[in-house]
Every structure is written in C-alpha cells, then in structure tokens.
C-alpha cells in the first residue's frame, strides 16, 4: 500500500467500513492459491485491497502488535528511504 493510495486509509484506531467501502475493497472470496491468500504476489491489486480492509477494521495500533518492533522499523526504513 502506498501512502498516496486512493480510497479509504487505515487510521490508528479501528473503524467500521460502510457497505460501499466494503464492496470496493473486500475480495469476493478468500481462497488459498498455491500457498498464497488473496491471489499471487505478481498481481497485487486484490491483495492490497484485502489487506487495507483488515488494516482499516483493526486499526494500526492493534496491527503493529503482531510483528516485532525491529521488523516494523526495517520495513519502514526500506519503504520510506
């Protein structure tokens, strides 16, 4: 997800999605394809929309609790430098 991505953006706190947001972002179905959920990495559009749905609904303060701080810092450094 790009910081300039269009559409609803995740915030620090969880929030509900309205029906239009859900229909625009959520995948039609969740499936495992060759070990990948929400499609393969070579075609990221559906994967990005699905993850954005979860990030919005969970809120970033909760999301960051699910990986070590060092990995978040490394990821942020790689993306934003």
N, C-alpha and C positions, 0 to 999 in steps of 0.2 A: 504494500500500500504506500502510495506516495503522499507526502504532506500536502501536495496540491491536488489530490484526488477530488473529484466532484462527488456530490451526493452527501448523505449523512455521514458525519465523522464521529469516531469514538470520543468520549469525554472521560474525565476521571471517575465519575460515578455511573453506576448502571442506569439505563433508561429504557423505557418501553419503546418498541417500534410500532408505528401505526401500520395499518394494512397496506398502504401504498409503498412504504419503505420495505416492509417485509416482502412483498411481491417483487419489488425491484432487486432485492439483494439475495434472498434465500434461494438455495438451489431447489430444483423441482423435487429431487430425491437425493438422499445420501447413499452413496454406494462406494464400495471398495473396488478399485480398478488397478490390478497389477500391484497391489500394495499401497496405492495412493487413495486418499479420501478426497472427494470433491474434484476429481479429474487429475490429469497428469501435469507435472510442472511445466512441460513445454507449452501448455495452453492455460495460462494462469488466471484468466478473467473470472471464471466461475469460482475458482479457489479464493481469490481476493474478495469477491463479494460475500462468499460464505463466511470467511474469517471476519470481515468487517461486521457482519450481522452479530457474531458472537462478541466481538470487542465492544460494540455499542451496548449490547444487552448486559454484559458483565461489568463494564467499566474498567478502565485501565488500572485503577488501584487494586482491583482483585486479580486482574490478568497477570500483573507483574509478580505476584506471589508464587507463580507456578514455574518459575525458572530461576536459577541462581543469579544474583546481582552481577557477578563477573560476566556472565553471558549477555545480559542486557546491555552492560557497558560496551562490550566488544561489538555487539550488533549495532548499537547506536553510533559508535565510532566509525564502523565500516560504512554505514549508510549516509551519515551526515558530514563526513570529512571529505 
